[in-house]
Amino acid sequence: MPSDKNPFTALVSKMVVTKEGKRLGFVKDITFETRSGELINIVVKDPTPYTRNLNLEKTHSDELLIPYSAIIAIGDFVIVSEEDLI
């Protein structure tokens, strides 16, 4: 029986792109709610200039956060909906 689960290590370092193909950066980490295990955000490393112009939430160390709810698909890339970021 195949599993639809992606381990954390399968996501780290994947490129994050919008469904229109704009590059946003790479997955550095994932934040989640410890009690429920609900995924909250992906932390972006090496953000592009385009990403810096979006009004994204930041961590205390100025790393950009993309809401996990904006993710449309995960494959070779992590594809997000830009409408859900704004």
Contact map, one row per residue, 1 for C-alpha under 8 A:
11100000000000000000000000000000000000000000000000000000000000000000000000000000000000
11110000000000000000000000000000000000000000000000000000000000000000000000000000000000
11111000000000000000000000000000000000000000000000000000000000000000000000000000000000
01111100000000000000000000000000000000000000000000000000000000000000000000000000000000
00111110000000000000000000000000000000000000000000000000000000000000000000000000000000
00011111011000000000000000000000000000000000000000000000000000000000000000000000000000
00001111111000000000000000000000000000000000000000000000000000000000000000000000000000
00000111111100000000000000000000000000000000000000000000000000000000000000000000000000
00000011111100000000000000000000000000000000000000000000000000000000000000000000000000
00000111111101000000000000000000000000000000000000000000000000000000000000000000000000
00000111111111000000000000100000000000000000000000000000000000000000000000000100000000
00000001111111000000000001111000000000000000000000000000000000000000000000000000000000
00000000001111100000000001110000000000000000000000000000000000000000000000000000000000
00000000011111110000000001100000000000000000000000000000000000000000000000011100000000
00000000000011111000001111100000000000000000000000000000000000000000000000011100000000
00000000000001111100001111100000000000000000000000000000000000000000000000001111000000
00000000000000111111111110000000000000000000000000000000000000000000000000001111000000
00000000000000011111111100000000000000000000000000000000000000000000000000000011110000
00000000000000001111110000000000000000000000000000000000000000000000000000000011110000
00000000000000001111110000000000000000000000000000000000000000000000000000000000000000
00000000000000001111111000000000000000000000000000000000000000000000000000000000000000
00000000000000001111111100000000000000000000000000000000000000000000000000000000000000
00000000000000111100111110000000000000000000000101100000000000000000000000000000000000
00000000000000111100011111000000000000000001001101100000000000000000000000000000000000
00000000000000111000001111100000000000000001111100100000000000000000000000000000000000
00000000000111110000000111110000000000000001111000000000000000000000000000000000000000
00000000001111110000000011111100000000000111100000000000000000000000000000000000000000
00000000000110000000000001111100000000000111100000000000000000000000000000000000000000
00000000000100000000000000111110000000000111000000000000000000000000000000000000000000
00000000000000000000000000111111000000111110000000000000000000000000000000000000000000
00000000000000000000000000001111100000111110000000000000000000000000000000000000000000
00000000000000000000000000000111110011111000000000000000000000000000000000000000000000
00000000000000000000000000000011111111110000000000000000000000000000000000000000000000
00000000000000000000000000000001111111000000000000000000000000000000000000000000000000
00000000000000000000000000000000111110000000000000000000000000000000000000000000000000
00000000000000000000000000000000111111000000000000000000000000000000000000000000000000
00000000000000000000000000000001111111100000000000000000000000000000000000000000000000
00000000000000000000000000000001110111110000000000000000000000000000000000000000000000
00000000000000000000000000000111100011111000000000000000000000000001000000000000000000
00000000000000000000000000000111100001111100000000000000000000000011100000000000000000
00000000000000000000000000000111000000111110000000000000000000001111000000000000000000
00000000000000000000000000111110000000011111000000000000000000001111000000000000000000
00000000000000000000000000111110000000001111100000000000000000111100000000000000000000
00000000000000000000000111111000000000000111111000000000000000111100000000000000000000
00000000000000000000000011110000000000000011111000000000000000110000000000000000000000
00000000000000000000000011000000000000000001111100000000000000000000000000000000000000
00000000000000000000000111000000000000000001111111110000000000010000000000000000000000
00000000000000000000001110000000000000000000011111110000000000000000000000000000000000
00000000000000000000000000000000000000000000001111111000000000000000000000000000000000
00000000000000000000001100000000000000000000001111111100000000000000000000000000000000
00000000000000000000001110000000000000000000001111111100000000000000000000000000000000
00000000000000000000000000000000000000000000001111111111000000000000000000000000000000
00000000000000000000000000000000000000000000000011111110000000000000000000000000000000
00000000000000000000000000000000000000000000000001111111000000000000000000000000000011
00000000000000000000000000000000000000000000000000011111100000000000000000000000000011
00000000000000000000000000000000000000000000000000010111110000011100000000000000000011
00000000000000000000000000000000000000000000000000000011111000011100000000000000000000
00000000000000000000000000000000000000000000000000000001111111111000000000000000000000
00000000000000000000000000000000000000000000000000000000111111111000000000000000000000
00000000000000000000000000000000000000000000000000000000011111100000000000000000000000
00000000000000000000000000000000000000000000000000000000011111100000000000000000000000
00000000000000000000000000000000000000000000000000000000011111110000000000000000000000
00000000000000000000000000000000000000000011100000000000011111111000000000000000000000
00000000000000000000000000000000000000000011101000000001111001111100000000000000000000
00000000000000000000000000000000000000001111000000000001111000111110000000000000000000
00000000000000000000000000000000000000001111000000000001100000011111010000000000000010
00000000000000000000000000000000000000011100000000000000000000001111111000000000000010
00000000000000000000000000000000000000111100000000000000000000000111111000000000000000
00000000000000000000000000000000000000010000000000000000000000000011111000000000000100
00000000000000000000000000000000000000000000000000000000000000000111111100000001110110
00000000000000000000000000000000000000000000000000000000000000000011111111000111100000
00000000000000000000000000000000000000000000000000000000000000000000011111000111100000
00000000000000000000000000000000000000000000000000000000000000000000001111101111000000
00000000000000000000000000000000000000000000000000000000000000000000001111111110000000
00000000000000000000000000000000000000000000000000000000000000000000000011111100000000
00000000000001100000000000000000000000000000000000000000000000000000000001111100000000
00000000000001111000000000000000000000000000000000000000000000000000000011111110000000
00000000001001111000000000000000000000000000000000000000000000000000001111111111000000
00000000000000011110000000000000000000000000000000000000000000000000001111001111100000
00000000000000011110000000000000000000000000000000000000000000000000011110000111110100
00000000000000000110000000000000000000000000000000000000000000000000011100000011111110
00000000000000000110000000000000000000000000000000000000000000000000010000000001111111
00000000000000000000000000000000000000000000000000000000000000000000000000000000111111
00000000000000000000000000000000000000000000000000000000000000000000110000000001111111
00000000000000000000000000000000000000000000000000000111000000000110010000000000111111
00000000000000000000000000000000000000000000000000000111000000000000000000000000011111
